[in-house]
Amino acid sequence: MRKHRFDVYALIAGGLFTALAVLYLVASLNDREVNSRFVLPLVCIVLGGGGLAGALVAASRRGRGGARDDDHTLD
């Protein structure tokens, strides 16, 4: 089997959606309701943080923390 890179964003998104599914399942089994007023903002915050973490990991793998102008000269 071929080894692949670790994807932080996919791990966070998968964990989030699994946690939401378990939350709704447990709530339905106990005859409770999930306050959906907090679910959508929480999903957006977690996915945004996951995207930021994924971008930071990708930038550190490339060995640079920011943009470089070494390749573009106007000679």
Secondary structure, 3 states (H helix, E strand, C coil): CCCCCCCHHHHHHHHHHHHHHHHHHHHHHCCCCCCCCCHHHHHHHHHHHHHHHHHHHHHHHCCCCCCCCCCCCCC
